[in-house]
Amino acid sequence: MKTDFIYSSDFQAMNSQELSGFCLHLLCTDGEGSFIFNGHRYCIEKNDLVVIVGPDRVKDLAANPDMRVTWFAAENRFLQNQLPSNNYSIGGSISLNQDPVIPLSEEEARHILADFDRLKDRMVDTHLQFYRELMGSLCLTMMYDIFEAHTRRDASDTHTDRTAYIVKQLMDLLSTGISRTQREVKYYADRLNVSSKYLSATIKRVTGLNVMSYINRHTVPILKKYLDDERLSLTQISEMMNFSSLSYFSRYCTKHLGKSPSEYRLSIQPKRRANRDEQKLYSVLGQ
């Protein structure tokens, strides 16, 4: 059975085909090594963190005998769904595709290693009813620890060439929430006065991800917000988000949330009851 999470200390396994569609987070804890990614060779040493989407693209791994690493990989779509759309992760992912190595301080390295250890310890608890929510929470902690370290690095894309401009314009468009109703690549290509082929190739080359991944990344939080609102029927949500049919809306939810719309709403019922009970308790205590 395919797993959404993989933990390892094997440097040579970081580019396994099994990791296609995953995001890898690797911490070098001792020694030195190197690898080729996007045509460039990167050298890493103790306390260097490597973050790569699609590590199966990594080539030519080399390591000194004393090199030690620890890495954790998670299905990239799962990680994306943990974060709001308009956050540092989008710009950060573009920067990391250009240079996936982040030098850490001793304290930052300890935090990241502790994050990895917590994830490793809880990966086996697949029997839990809220296993994915639990793992999502731990992944979120890890990602914010990584963001803190990454902000010290040259995370801002300061290039002024046309490709960088196209990427920025696409992200600006998506940040308006327009993907609520517009989810076709052609729409965004037309808005940017380029062909769909050019837009797709440019985004893929600069960010390592395709245009649809960014469109969906902005759409999923909107979808969740509507599904969380009990006042809205599924038909209303489907129409508000401009889906051509209720069945297509259902397929979209299943693909990006892992559940049908009805199943997703059922899955959040315990959280709603807990929130209502907490509010009642505060009300009683306040009397």
FIMIRO-536098 format. One record per residue (C-alpha): residue number from 1; residue in one letter; chain; x negated, y negated, z. Coordinates in pm, 1 decimal. Last residue first. Layout:
[rec NUM; 'A'; 'A'; [X; Y; Z]]
...
***
This chain:
[rec 287; 'Q'; 'A'; [2240.3; -3327.1; 3433.7]]
[rec 286; 'G'; 'A'; [1902.4; -3327.8; 3262.7]]
[rec 285; 'L'; 'A'; [1827.8; -2970.0; 3354.3]]
[rec 284; 'V'; 'A'; [2150.4; -2857.9; 3188.8]]
[rec 283; 'S'; 'A'; [2075.8; -3050.0; 2867.9]]
[rec 282; 'Y'; 'A'; [1717.4; -2923.1; 2861.0]]
[rec 281; 'L'; 'A'; [1849.6; -2568.7; 2888.5]]
[rec 280; 'K'; 'A'; [2104.8; -2627.1; 2613.4]]
[rec 279; 'Q'; 'A'; [1830.8; -2760.3; 2384.5]]
[rec 278; 'E'; 'A'; [1616.7; -2454.0; 2453.1]]
[rec 277; 'D'; 'A'; [1909.1; -2224.1; 2377.0]]
[rec 276; 'R'; 'A'; [1970.0; -2408.9; 2048.4]]
[rec 275; 'N'; 'A'; [1602.5; -2379.7; 1952.3]]
[rec 274; 'A'; 'A'; [1596.0; -2009.0; 2034.5]]
[rec 273; 'R'; 'A'; [1912.7; -1951.5; 1833.6]]
[rec 272; 'R'; 'A'; [1761.6; -2133.6; 1535.2]]
[rec 271; 'K'; 'A'; [1439.9; -1933.2; 1559.8]]
[rec 270; 'P'; 'A'; [1635.8; -1606.4; 1576.7]]
[rec 269; 'Q'; 'A'; [1834.9; -1711.7; 1264.1]]
[rec 268; 'I'; 'A'; [1522.0; -1776.8; 1055.0]]
[rec 267; 'S'; 'A'; [1507.9; -1427.4; 902.2]]
[rec 266; 'L'; 'A'; [1879.5; -1433.2; 816.7]]
[rec 265; 'R'; 'A'; [1829.2; -1744.3; 606.0]]
[rec 264; 'Y'; 'A'; [1539.6; -1581.1; 422.5]]
[rec 263; 'E'; 'A'; [1744.6; -1267.5; 358.6]]
[rec 262; 'S'; 'A'; [2024.8; -1474.1; 207.0]]
[rec 261; 'P'; 'A'; [1786.3; -1665.5; -19.9]]
[rec 260; 'S'; 'A'; [1613.8; -1340.3; -126.3]]
[rec 259; 'K'; 'A'; [1285.7; -1267.9; 48.0]]
[rec 258; 'G'; 'A'; [912.3; -1275.6; -29.7]]
[rec 257; 'L'; 'A'; [925.7; -1654.5; -23.4]]
[rec 256; 'H'; 'A'; [781.3; -1725.2; -367.6]]
[rec 255; 'K'; 'A'; [902.6; -1428.5; -574.8]]
[rec 254; 'T'; 'A'; [1222.3; -1363.7; -380.0]]
[rec 253; 'C'; 'A'; [1313.5; -1731.4; -384.1]]
[rec 252; 'Y'; 'A'; [1258.2; -1758.3; -759.6]]
[rec 251; 'R'; 'A'; [1463.0; -1442.2; -819.8]]
[rec 250; 'S'; 'A'; [1751.9; -1586.8; -617.0]]
[rec 249; 'F'; 'A'; [1745.2; -1914.0; -810.9]]
[rec 248; 'Y'; 'A'; [1744.2; -1716.0; -1136.3]]
[rec 247; 'S'; 'A'; [2050.8; -1523.8; -1012.8]]
[rec 246; 'L'; 'A'; [2225.5; -1846.6; -914.9]]
[rec 245; 'S'; 'A'; [2179.5; -1980.0; -1266.7]]
[rec 244; 'S'; 'A'; [1993.1; -2247.5; -1461.8]]
[rec 243; 'F'; 'A'; [1816.7; -2376.4; -1152.0]]
[rec 242; 'N'; 'A'; [1840.0; -2753.9; -1122.6]]
[rec 241; 'M'; 'A'; [1723.7; -2783.7; -762.2]]
[rec 240; 'M'; 'A'; [2048.2; -2944.9; -649.9]]
[rec 239; 'E'; 'A'; [2245.3; -2680.3; -842.8]]
[rec 238; 'S'; 'A'; [2069.8; -2387.1; -675.5]]
[rec 237; 'I'; 'A'; [2098.7; -2558.7; -337.7]]
[rec 236; 'Q'; 'A'; [2471.5; -2607.8; -383.2]]
[rec 235; 'T'; 'A'; [2520.3; -2245.8; -488.5]]
[rec 234; 'L'; 'A'; [2323.5; -2126.8; -186.7]]
[rec 233; 'S'; 'A'; [2554.5; -2326.5; 37.4]]
[rec 232; 'L'; 'A'; [2423.6; -2632.2; 220.2]]
[rec 231; 'R'; 'A'; [2540.1; -2714.7; 573.9]]
[rec 230; 'E'; 'A'; [2306.5; -2451.7; 718.4]]
[rec 229; 'D'; 'A'; [2002.3; -2665.4; 628.8]]
[rec 228; 'D'; 'A'; [1700.1; -2436.8; 658.8]]
[rec 227; 'L'; 'A'; [1756.0; -2322.9; 301.0]]
[rec 226; 'Y'; 'A'; [1725.1; -2683.8; 185.8]]
[rec 225; 'K'; 'A'; [1397.9; -2739.2; 372.2]]
[rec 224; 'K'; 'A'; [1260.5; -2406.0; 251.8]]
[rec 223; 'L'; 'A'; [1324.8; -2498.8; -113.2]]
[rec 222; 'I'; 'A'; [1157.2; -2836.5; -68.0]]
[rec 221; 'P'; 'A'; [856.5; -2664.2; 93.0]]
[rec 220; 'V'; 'A'; [846.2; -2417.4; -202.4]]
[rec 219; 'T'; 'A'; [852.7; -2683.8; -475.2]]
[rec 218; 'H'; 'A'; [519.5; -2854.6; -408.6]]
[rec 217; 'R'; 'A'; [315.0; -2533.7; -418.0]]
[rec 216; 'N'; 'A'; [532.5; -2411.0; -703.2]]
[rec 215; 'I'; 'A'; [421.6; -2699.9; -923.2]]
[rec 214; 'Y'; 'A'; [61.9; -2654.0; -809.0]]
[rec 213; 'S'; 'A'; [61.9; -2281.8; -891.6]]
[rec 212; 'M'; 'A'; [238.8; -2359.2; -1217.6]]
[rec 211; 'V'; 'A'; [-49.2; -2577.0; -1335.0]]
[rec 210; 'N'; 'A'; [-305.5; -2298.5; -1304.5]]
[rec 209; 'L'; 'A'; [-575.1; -2268.1; -1040.1]]
[rec 208; 'G'; 'A'; [-955.0; -2301.1; -1062.3]]
[rec 207; 'T'; 'A'; [-927.3; -2671.9; -990.3]]
[rec 206; 'V'; 'A'; [-1117.2; -2845.3; -1272.0]]
[rec 205; 'R'; 'A'; [-1108.9; -2576.9; -1541.5]]
[rec 204; 'K'; 'A'; [-756.4; -2455.6; -1464.8]]
[rec 203; 'I'; 'A'; [-616.7; -2808.1; -1449.4]]
[rec 202; 'T'; 'A'; [-782.0; -2897.3; -1779.9]]
[rec 201; 'A'; 'A'; [-675.8; -2579.4; -1962.1]]
[rec 200; 'S'; 'A'; [-311.8; -2613.4; -1852.6]]
[rec 199; 'L'; 'A'; [-296.0; -2982.8; -1939.9]]
[rec 198; 'Y'; 'A'; [-456.4; -2926.3; -2280.8]]
[rec 197; 'K'; 'A'; [-222.6; -2637.2; -2366.0]]
[rec 196; 'S'; 'A'; [85.1; -2829.8; -2250.0]]
[rec 195; 'S'; 'A'; [-17.5; -3113.7; -2482.0]]
[rec 194; 'V'; 'A'; [-102.3; -3456.5; -2344.3]]
[rec 193; 'N'; 'A'; [97.6; -3774.2; -2290.4]]
[rec 192; 'L'; 'A'; [98.5; -3744.3; -1908.4]]
[rec 191; 'R'; 'A'; [479.3; -3736.6; -1886.9]]
[rec 190; 'D'; 'A'; [490.7; -3496.5; -2181.9]]
[rec 189; 'A'; 'A'; [242.3; -3262.3; -2013.1]]
[rec 188; 'Y'; 'A'; [447.3; -3278.9; -1693.5]]
[rec 187; 'Y'; 'A'; [768.7; -3177.1; -1869.1]]
[rec 186; 'K'; 'A'; [587.6; -2912.4; -2075.7]]
[rec 185; 'V'; 'A'; [464.3; -2737.6; -1760.0]]
[rec 184; 'E'; 'A'; [825.1; -2672.4; -1658.0]]
[rec 183; 'R'; 'A'; [931.4; -2707.4; -1294.1]]
[rec 182; 'Q'; 'A'; [1140.4; -3024.6; -1295.3]]
[rec 181; 'T'; 'A'; [1434.7; -3038.3; -1050.7]]
[rec 180; 'R'; 'A'; [1275.7; -3024.2; -706.3]]
[rec 179; 'S'; 'A'; [941.8; -3053.9; -886.0]]
[rec 178; 'I'; 'A'; [995.9; -3431.9; -881.6]]
[rec 177; 'G'; 'A'; [904.2; -3446.7; -514.1]]
[rec 176; 'T'; 'A'; [699.4; -3766.3; -557.6]]
[rec 175; 'S'; 'A'; [380.3; -3574.9; -469.2]]
[rec 174; 'L'; 'A'; [412.6; -3381.5; -795.0]]
[rec 173; 'L'; 'A'; [360.7; -3693.7; -1004.3]]
[rec 172; 'D'; 'A'; [59.4; -3803.3; -802.1]]
[rec 171; 'M'; 'A'; [-91.4; -3454.4; -829.6]]
[rec 170; 'L'; 'A'; [-47.4; -3462.5; -1207.9]]
[rec 169; 'Q'; 'A'; [-199.6; -3810.6; -1229.4]]
[rec 168; 'K'; 'A'; [-497.9; -3703.4; -1021.5]]
[rec 167; 'V'; 'A'; [-565.3; -3399.4; -1239.3]]
[rec 166; 'I'; 'A'; [-536.3; -3603.3; -1559.1]]
[rec 165; 'Y'; 'A'; [-773.7; -3868.6; -1424.1]]
[rec 164; 'A'; 'A'; [-1031.4; -3605.6; -1327.1]]
[rec 163; 'T'; 'A'; [-1016.8; -3468.3; -1682.1]]
[rec 162; 'R'; 'A'; [-1043.2; -3815.2; -1834.2]]
[rec 161; 'D'; 'A'; [-1364.8; -3910.5; -1656.7]]
[rec 160; 'T'; 'A'; [-1371.3; -4125.9; -1346.5]]
[rec 159; 'H'; 'A'; [-1528.3; -3882.6; -1102.0]]
[rec 158; 'T'; 'A'; [-1489.2; -3975.7; -735.1]]
[rec 157; 'D'; 'A'; [-1329.1; -3649.7; -625.5]]
[rec 156; 'S'; 'A'; [-1308.1; -3687.7; -251.0]]
[rec 155; 'A'; 'A'; [-1425.8; -3390.5; -43.0]]
[rec 154; 'D'; 'A'; [-1789.7; -3498.0; -13.0]]
[rec 153; 'R'; 'A'; [-1834.4; -3315.8; 313.8]]
[rec 152; 'R'; 'A'; [-1726.3; -3439.7; 651.3]]
[rec 151; 'T'; 'A'; [-1363.6; -3375.5; 557.8]]
[rec 150; 'H'; 'A'; [-1455.2; -3009.5; 499.2]]
[rec 149; 'A'; 'A'; [-1529.1; -2940.8; 864.4]]
[rec 148; 'E'; 'A'; [-1190.0; -3065.2; 983.1]]
[rec 147; 'F'; 'A'; [-1018.8; -2892.8; 689.5]]
[rec 146; 'I'; 'A'; [-1177.4; -2560.7; 789.7]]
[rec 145; 'D'; 'A'; [-1037.6; -2588.2; 1143.1]]
[rec 144; 'Y'; 'A'; [-702.8; -2673.6; 985.8]]
[rec 143; 'M'; 'A'; [-721.7; -2361.0; 771.5]]
[rec 142; 'M'; 'A'; [-806.3; -2136.3; 1066.5]]
[rec 141; 'T'; 'A'; [-513.8; -2265.0; 1271.1]]
[rec 140; 'L'; 'A'; [-283.4; -2212.2; 972.7]]
[rec 139; 'C'; 'A'; [-410.4; -1857.6; 930.4]]
[rec 138; 'L'; 'A'; [-321.0; -1786.0; 1294.2]]
[rec 137; 'S'; 'A'; [30.9; -1923.4; 1244.5]]
[rec 136; 'G'; 'A'; [75.6; -1730.4; 920.3]]
[rec 135; 'M'; 'A'; [-38.3; -1411.5; 1089.4]]
[rec 134; 'L'; 'A'; [231.5; -1454.5; 1352.3]]
[rec 133; 'E'; 'A'; [495.6; -1542.4; 1094.6]]
[rec 132; 'R'; 'A'; [394.6; -1239.5; 890.6]]
[rec 131; 'Y'; 'A'; [419.6; -1011.2; 1194.4]]
[rec 130; 'F'; 'A'; [752.5; -1144.6; 1317.8]]
[rec 129; 'Q'; 'A'; [922.6; -807.7; 1367.3]]
[rec 128; 'L'; 'A'; [597.9; -652.2; 1489.6]]
[rec 127; 'H'; 'A'; [502.2; -315.0; 1341.9]]
[rec 126; 'T'; 'A'; [223.2; -472.8; 1132.6]]
[rec 125; 'D'; 'A'; [18.4; -535.5; 1445.0]]
[rec 124; 'V'; 'A'; [-308.3; -421.7; 1283.5]]
[rec 123; 'M'; 'A'; [-395.1; -766.8; 1148.0]]
[rec 122; 'R'; 'A'; [-372.5; -906.9; 1502.3]]
[rec 121; 'D'; 'A'; [-730.6; -838.5; 1616.6]]
[rec 120; 'K'; 'A'; [-882.3; -931.4; 1279.6]]
[rec 119; 'L'; 'A'; [-695.3; -1262.5; 1274.6]]
[rec 118; 'R'; 'A'; [-813.6; -1345.0; 1624.7]]
[rec 117; 'D'; 'A'; [-1172.5; -1256.2; 1530.0]]
[rec 116; 'F'; 'A'; [-1162.3; -1471.6; 1214.3]]
[rec 115; 'D'; 'A'; [-1037.7; -1772.1; 1412.9]]
[rec 114; 'A'; 'A'; [-1313.6; -1716.8; 1671.3]]
[rec 113; 'L'; 'A'; [-1568.4; -1714.1; 1387.8]]
[rec 112; 'I'; 'A'; [-1423.9; -2041.5; 1257.9]]
[rec 111; 'H'; 'A'; [-1442.8; -2204.4; 1601.6]]
[rec 110; 'R'; 'A'; [-1797.4; -2083.4; 1663.0]]
[rec 109; 'A'; 'A'; [-1906.3; -2213.0; 1320.6]]
[rec 108; 'E'; 'A'; [-1755.6; -2553.0; 1401.1]]
[rec 107; 'E'; 'A'; [-1950.3; -2568.3; 1727.2]]
[rec 106; 'E'; 'A'; [-2279.8; -2474.0; 1562.9]]
[rec 105; 'S'; 'A'; [-2221.0; -2735.5; 1292.6]]
[rec 104; 'L'; 'A'; [-2092.3; -2615.4; 957.8]]
[rec 103; 'P'; 'A'; [-2226.3; -2645.4; 601.5]]
[rec 102; 'I'; 'A'; [-1934.7; -2608.8; 354.6]]
[rec 101; 'V'; 'A'; [-1996.3; -2408.6; 35.2]]
[rec 100; 'P'; 'A'; [-1725.5; -2378.1; -234.5]]
[rec 99; 'D'; 'A'; [-1853.4; -2660.0; -459.5]]
[rec 98; 'Q'; 'A'; [-1640.4; -2754.4; -764.1]]
[rec 97; 'N'; 'A'; [-1356.3; -2518.1; -670.0]]
[rec 96; 'L'; 'A'; [-1392.5; -2649.9; -317.0]]
[rec 95; 'S'; 'A'; [-1318.5; -3005.3; -431.6]]
[rec 94; 'I'; 'A'; [-998.2; -2898.8; -606.1]]
[rec 93; 'S'; 'A'; [-892.2; -2697.2; -301.7]]
[rec 92; 'G'; 'A'; [-952.1; -2998.9; -80.1]]
[rec 91; 'G'; 'A'; [-726.5; -3220.2; -287.5]]
[rec 90; 'I'; 'A'; [-446.2; -2967.9; -245.9]]
[rec 89; 'S'; 'A'; [-530.6; -2867.5; 113.2]]
[rec 88; 'Y'; 'A'; [-526.5; -3227.6; 237.4]]
[rec 87; 'N'; 'A'; [-150.0; -3234.3; 248.2]]
[rec 86; 'N'; 'A'; [147.0; -3314.7; 31.9]]
[rec 85; 'S'; 'A'; [284.3; -2962.6; -12.2]]
[rec 84; 'P'; 'A'; [330.5; -2865.0; 351.2]]
[rec 83; 'L'; 'A'; [115.6; -2567.2; 453.5]]
[rec 82; 'Q'; 'A'; [194.6; -2205.9; 536.6]]
[rec 81; 'N'; 'A'; [326.7; -2129.5; 188.1]]
[rec 80; 'Q'; 'A'; [-15.0; -2193.1; 37.3]]
[rec 79; 'L'; 'A'; [-166.7; -1924.1; 258.3]]
[rec 78; 'F'; 'A'; [84.9; -1661.3; 143.7]]
[rec 77; 'R'; 'A'; [27.7; -1758.0; -219.6]]
[rec 76; 'N'; 'A'; [-344.3; -1708.8; -172.1]]
[rec 75; 'E'; 'A'; [-325.1; -1355.9; -36.1]]
[rec 74; 'A'; 'A'; [-562.7; -1357.5; 258.9]]
[rec 73; 'A'; 'A'; [-935.6; -1297.6; 290.0]]
[rec 72; 'F'; 'A'; [-1148.7; -1292.2; 604.2]]
[rec 71; 'W'; 'A'; [-1525.1; -1282.5; 604.7]]
[rec 70; 'T'; 'A'; [-1814.7; -1214.4; 834.8]]
[rec 69; 'V'; 'A'; [-2172.5; -1240.5; 717.2]]
[rec 68; 'R'; 'A'; [-2519.4; -1119.5; 815.3]]
[rec 67; 'M'; 'A'; [-2837.7; -1163.6; 610.0]]
[rec 66; 'D'; 'A'; [-3149.6; -998.9; 752.8]]
[rec 65; 'P'; 'A'; [-3230.0; -798.2; 437.7]]
[rec 64; 'N'; 'A'; [-3204.6; -1112.6; 220.5]]
[rec 63; 'A'; 'A'; [-2896.7; -1125.7; -0.2]]
[rec 62; 'A'; 'A'; [-2811.1; -1151.2; -369.7]]
[rec 61; 'L'; 'A'; [-2468.4; -1149.2; -536.5]]
[rec 60; 'D'; 'A'; [-2473.3; -1190.3; -915.3]]
[rec 59; 'K'; 'A'; [-2112.5; -1286.4; -980.7]]
[rec 58; 'V'; 'A'; [-1807.0; -1442.3; -810.5]]
[rec 57; 'R'; 'A'; [-1484.9; -1435.1; -1016.2]]
[rec 56; 'D'; 'A'; [-1340.4; -1164.3; -788.3]]
[rec 55; 'P'; 'A'; [-1349.5; -1441.3; -528.8]]
[rec 54; 'G'; 'A'; [-1014.3; -1569.6; -661.3]]
[rec 53; 'V'; 'A'; [-979.6; -1877.5; -442.1]]
[rec 52; 'I'; 'A'; [-1316.0; -1941.9; -278.0]]
[rec 51; 'V'; 'A'; [-1413.0; -2079.7; 62.3]]
[rec 50; 'V'; 'A'; [-1774.4; -2029.5; 173.6]]
[rec 49; 'L'; 'A'; [-1887.6; -2139.1; 519.8]]
[rec 48; 'D'; 'A'; [-2254.3; -2202.0; 596.1]]
[rec 47; 'N'; 'A'; [-2348.9; -2150.0; 960.5]]
[rec 46; 'K'; 'A'; [-2663.9; -1946.6; 877.3]]
[rec 45; 'E'; 'A'; [-2768.9; -1971.1; 514.0]]
[rec 44; 'I'; 'A'; [-2609.0; -2004.0; 171.0]]
[rec 43; 'C'; 'A'; [-2744.3; -2053.8; -179.4]]
[rec 42; 'Y'; 'A'; [-2503.6; -2134.0; -461.2]]
[rec 41; 'R'; 'A'; [-2572.8; -2053.1; -825.8]]
[rec 40; 'H'; 'A'; [-2352.0; -2229.6; -1078.9]]
[rec 39; 'G'; 'A'; [-2157.8; -2080.5; -1373.1]]
[rec 38; 'N'; 'A'; [-1817.8; -2108.2; -1204.8]]
[rec 37; 'F'; 'A'; [-1952.1; -1907.9; -909.7]]
[rec 36; 'I'; 'A'; [-2295.0; -1741.8; -887.6]]
[rec 35; 'F'; 'A'; [-2412.2; -1597.7; -556.1]]
[rec 34; 'S'; 'A'; [-2677.2; -1649.7; -290.1]]
[rec 33; 'G'; 'A'; [-2810.6; -1516.3; 38.0]]
[rec 32; 'E'; 'A'; [-2979.6; -1619.2; 360.2]]
[rec 31; 'G'; 'A'; [-3021.4; -1493.8; 715.5]]
[rec 30; 'D'; 'A'; [-2764.0; -1509.0; 995.9]]
[rec 29; 'T'; 'A'; [-2397.0; -1585.1; 1067.7]]
[rec 28; 'C'; 'A'; [-2288.8; -1663.8; 711.1]]
[rec 27; 'L'; 'A'; [-1915.1; -1734.5; 726.0]]
[rec 26; 'L'; 'A'; [-1685.8; -1621.6; 443.2]]
[rec 25; 'H'; 'A'; [-1330.6; -1741.6; 378.2]]
[rec 24; 'L'; 'A'; [-1182.8; -1574.4; 68.8]]
[rec 23; 'C'; 'A'; [-854.3; -1674.4; -94.9]]
[rec 22; 'F'; 'A'; [-679.7; -1384.7; -264.6]]
[rec 21; 'G'; 'A'; [-525.5; -1345.6; -609.9]]
[rec 20; 'S'; 'A'; [-793.8; -1097.4; -717.6]]
[rec 19; 'L'; 'A'; [-952.0; -968.3; -397.5]]
[rec 18; 'E'; 'A'; [-921.0; -598.8; -488.0]]
[rec 17; 'Q'; 'A'; [-1147.9; -674.9; -783.0]]
[rec 16; 'S'; 'A'; [-1425.2; -697.7; -523.0]]
[rec 15; 'N'; 'A'; [-1623.3; -1020.8; -519.1]]
[rec 14; 'M'; 'A'; [-1682.9; -1035.1; -141.5]]
[rec 13; 'A'; 'A'; [-1779.9; -668.2; -125.5]]
[rec 12; 'Q'; 'A'; [-2156.2; -728.3; -143.7]]
[rec 11; 'F'; 'A'; [-2138.8; -945.0; 168.3]]
[rec 10; 'D'; 'A'; [-1990.9; -662.1; 375.9]]
[rec 9; 'S'; 'A'; [-1873.4; -794.5; 713.8]]
[rec 8; 'S'; 'A'; [-1506.0; -739.6; 637.1]]
[rec 7; 'Y'; 'A'; [-1147.1; -850.0; 700.5]]
[rec 6; 'I'; 'A'; [-866.2; -815.1; 444.9]]
[rec 5; 'F'; 'A'; [-513.4; -958.0; 460.5]]
[rec 4; 'D'; 'A'; [-211.2; -936.6; 228.1]]
[rec 3; 'T'; 'A'; [-228.1; -558.6; 202.6]]
[rec 2; 'K'; 'A'; [-131.8; -344.0; -94.3]]
[rec 1; 'M'; 'A'; [0.0; 0.0; 0.0]]
***
